[in-house]
Amino acid sequence: MSNILRVGIIGAGAISAYHIQGYQACAEAQVRAICSGHMETAQKRAEEFGIEKVCEDYRELLADPDIDAVSIVTPTFTHKQMVLDALAAGKHVLCEKPPCLTVCDVEACNRAAEKSGKLLMYGFVCRHFGHTRYLKQLVDSGKMGDIYYADLNRTKRCIRRRGWFNDKEKAGGGDLFDGAIHEIDSALYLMGYPKLKSVKGYTTHVHNATPYLVAGEAPVARTTESAACGMATFENGQCLRVQSGNAFFTAEEKCSMELCGTKASAIAHVFKKELKLVALDENNQLVESCPELDQTSPHDRQIAHFVDCCLNGTECIVKPWQAVEVMRLICAIYESAESGREILF
């Protein structure tokens, strides 16, 4: 492989722009091609970013010997087959989250990656946000002590979702599956990805057809949940609670991650890019602070890390087995909600 990573983009939707911009900001990468089942969309994206090659069938892109790696930025239900095909074609893969629809599908992709010897990295971009990077350094330094509890929240009264996002068979689930997966991964990453012990979950469809959620618009047919929450315990005694919904009749919309440690606690307001710390000083007195965070693009950092791992063999911070564990937790919340029982591991 040359010292330039030659990249193909599979998918031309909104998230593809973040990937393309990230590669174009990286001196060691070059976007050579883009493909989409909607040829017109792919052509527009190619014109926007000056991408030379455009195709409709992703298999044509994978057959190109001048492509070293691909970003897969397509709907969730397409991920498994595209990942398997890309690895079989000898390409490194950056696959957007959610990884796949099921735990078994992620495991199959991971086995294929191990067999191929190519990098498979999942797009848990929130690990590259300023607050997560700051907290990771704090945790690794021991200044937070032992993390024993995480409280996660991603709740909106209404997000205008269309098409496959509202179909559970294609999306895997609602905002828990597609949105709060970021906060769950970030928390588990900072907690050391502990081994699951039990999960209890709850979901509701109560607001799925409520017209007031989007003024002047007819309700959208959906089979994904309007809201979900779950509680997970781990073998080492840690605990995690998550609340999520994109049709949640909540008094306060928010996206937050709170971690409680034995020496310090922190709450990150994700989209506000704010972090508040409470720590014990040398006199065991509580001291509050709001550290300044790195505000550079987490998407660019994610792409730069992927390129570095592909070209230089740098250890990837997103381990394939971690994608299995985050999916195991999320799927257990749905299973518990449907069965009415706690899921034990």
Secondary structure, 3 states (H helix, E strand, C coil): CCCCEEEEEECCCHHHHHHHHHHHCCCCEEEEEEECCCHHHHHHHHHHHCCCEEECCHHHHHCCCCCCEEEECCCHHHHHHHHHHHHHCCCEEEEECCCCCCHHHHHHHHHHHHHHCCCEEEECHHHHCHHHHHHHHHHHHCCCCCEEEEEEEEECCCCCCCHHHHCHHHHCCCHHHHCCHHHHHHHHHHHCCCCEEEEEEEEECCCCCCHHHCCCCCCCCCCCCCEEEEEEEECCCCEEEEEEECCCCCCCCEEEEEEEECCEEEEEECCCCEEEEEEECCCCCEEEECCCCCCCCHHHHHHHHHHHHHHHCCCCCCCHHHHHHHHHHHHHHHHHHHHCCCEEC
